[in-house]
Amino acid sequence: MASAPSKLYADDVSLVVVLLDTNPFFWSSSSLSFSQFLSHVLAFFNAILTLNQLNQVVVIATGYNSCDYIFDSASDLNRSFENGRMPVMSSSLLQKLEEFLIKDEQLSKEEPEGRIKSSLFLGSLSMALCYIQRVFRSGALHPHPRILCLQGSPDGPEQYVAIMNAIFSAQRSEVPIDSCYIGAQNSAFLQQASYITGGVHHKPQNLDGLFQYLMTIFATDLHSRSFIHLPKPVGVDFRASCFCHKNTIDMGYVCSVCLSIFCKHHKKCSTCGSVFGQAQSEAASASDKKRKTPET
Amino acid sequence: MNNGAGRRINGGVEEEDDEDDVNGDLDAWERTYTDERSWESLQEDESGMLRPIDNQALYHSQYRRRLRSLSSTAARIQKGLIRYLYIVIDLSKAASEMDFRPSRIAVIAKHVEAFIREFFYQNPLSQVGIVTIKDGVANCLTDIGGSPESHINALMKKLECSGDSSLQNALDLVDGYLNQIPSYGHREVLILYSALSTCDPGDIMETIQKCRKSKIRCSIIGLAAEMFICKHLCQETGGTYSVALDESHFKELILEHAPPPPAIAEFAVANLIKMGFPQRAAEGSISICSCHKEAKVGAGYTCPRCKARACELPTECSVCGLTLVSSPHLARSYHHLFPIAPFDEVPSSHLNDPIRKQKINCFGCQQNLLDSGNKAGLAVVCPKCKRYFCLDCDIYIHESLHNCPGCDSFRHSKAAPASED
């Protein structure tokens, strides 16, 4: 009983959860049009599904006001390989995507100007992690999950703490987060996510060849990654930003109660309100140096 | 005497009557199964395979009880995030007892290793030291430090047990060391006590008062039986005392000490600690590493103050003493500051409402909540966004993820519409 299934679930079966950015604010100002982007991406999904019969693709759309599941290749409706058609093309993916976009637009409300128009990346990342936990629970034989983020929207700084929680949870469960950033600037969140979880981050230079980037970098399953040269993380910036000015600093002061970071000495912490005992801080740092013992 | 004899005979006769009435001529081993037949709770599914015994409801109710006890007081309790913890391991004769398989000390060592890793994972800025009690004398096994490997390696080498245990000597030693740490740190001691007695040179009550004045929070996990002196120590210093029933219970108890405990505000002075956030050196750069004292190529971190190279973070620069961390280390503790509210249980009548024609799926994992595999009535709802989740997602969200997918997936949070798909 045990030997036959193990031959089916070889090391290179993968479950790819794709987080698709559908933020209208980003797509209206992008050089690549959304329909061209979709044509690259749908071809990519079909390619993944043909790499191995047991591969599975789940798509979650990241909108501006909401997130939702769009497509699951393991559900019964989508399994048909009849008439030689690819499962993703003949499925309801496009239809559901359209329904999602309409619903997303209806949920929008008036917002003050000047806010960064970021998508709800955090919501779709949390949903993806819950889905992957369900796959882990389904027994010993399951495909190896990974998350692929196709993002173009800028980072929303208010999501920082929650995104870090999600990244650490993914690191704990050993789920790599790959990210392909198609926007204009760099996304520090995606770089950190891929670095911490052991995934691949890439920002394609030429968006017309997006399909080629996706196929050569992001289609490889986890087992084969040890044999293939993938883009290495270059210059991941882990410096913190100070809470008062949002500048990146390389030396700063940290409140011992709430761990907020400041660039200058303050009398009171603005996050937790604790008053700092200044006389002790000099004595503390002096005794810190004396007490320190070599680690070898 | 006669009465006693008479009573005994009567007692014997009554016993025999009982047995004859109820159990007939059953053997002793059969009698133990008259009340409890564990095999009858097994179930088969459609193909004849055995279904695992449903412990899920039990597990979930245990989990919720624990959650409620943790968040019963205030929603946001201040926690001590920078902790200096001493683990005191009792290596007296009692620790070589074999009531825990293979021996108490083997179980302790295995779980202390797991605890140290979990502790540094959850508290990257904290430091740990190990103290052992052997032959009535307390010795410091490792100095307080932030590298898990050095503690684990030192522990695994010295596991011989002999002699008596002395609580007072251990507390005196720990008190001496913990008085040297900076004032913003929270001082804690975790004692893993296997003995049933303590052999002290002086008055232990004085030592307990001394610890209390030094603001050290002592917690004890006993492996034998409950002792008054341990309970008294924990009550005086504000720690927790628990006694392990078996190995899995011991594991649960020790891992409960990994997340930061509620902090008593007067115990640690709030301070601004100067820290450096080094950048990762470029691939291919060569420099002399300050921790290994040899030349190394490539990945390392450069101290922003003195430009010395360090191999890993978090650490203290060995040249200038600056604490070096990276922003994810600080971010790892932020979920303690912004905890999410526990989810409420949904009564089964609500889920089986005939008006709802469509299937209800768990918002996180899209599992059908009305499936026979997941018995109806076992679902939870987030009080803020009113979305349904299954039990497993509930546990995952509260223990590991710390974000509610429902609240995060809607920018302008509205209550969910009646139908969900």
Interface residues (C-beta under 8 A of the other chain):
Chain A: Y64 N65 S66 C67 D68 Y69 D72 L107 S108 K109 L120 L122 G123 S124 S126 M127 L129 C130 Y131 Q133 R134 R137 Y160 V161 A162 M164 N165 A166 I167 F168 S169 R172 S173 Q192 I196 K232 G235 V236 D237 F238 R239 A240 S241 I249 D250 M251 G252 Y253 V254 C255 S256 V257 C258 L259 I261 F262 H265 H266 C269 C272 S274 V275 F276 G277 Q280 S281 A283 A284 S285 S287 D288 K289 R291 K292 T293 P294 E295 T296
Chain B: Q78 L81 I82 L125 D143 G145 S147 S150 Q180 I181 P182 S183 Y184 G185 A268 V269 A270 N271 L272 I273 K274 M275 G276 F277 P278 Q279 R280 E283 C291 H292 P304 R305 T315 E316 S318 G321 L322 S326 S327 P328 L330 A331 R332 S333 Y334 H335 L337 F338 C362 F363 G364 C365 Q366 Q367 D392 C393 Y396 I397 S400 L401 H402 N403 C404 P405 D408 S409 F410 R411 H412 K414
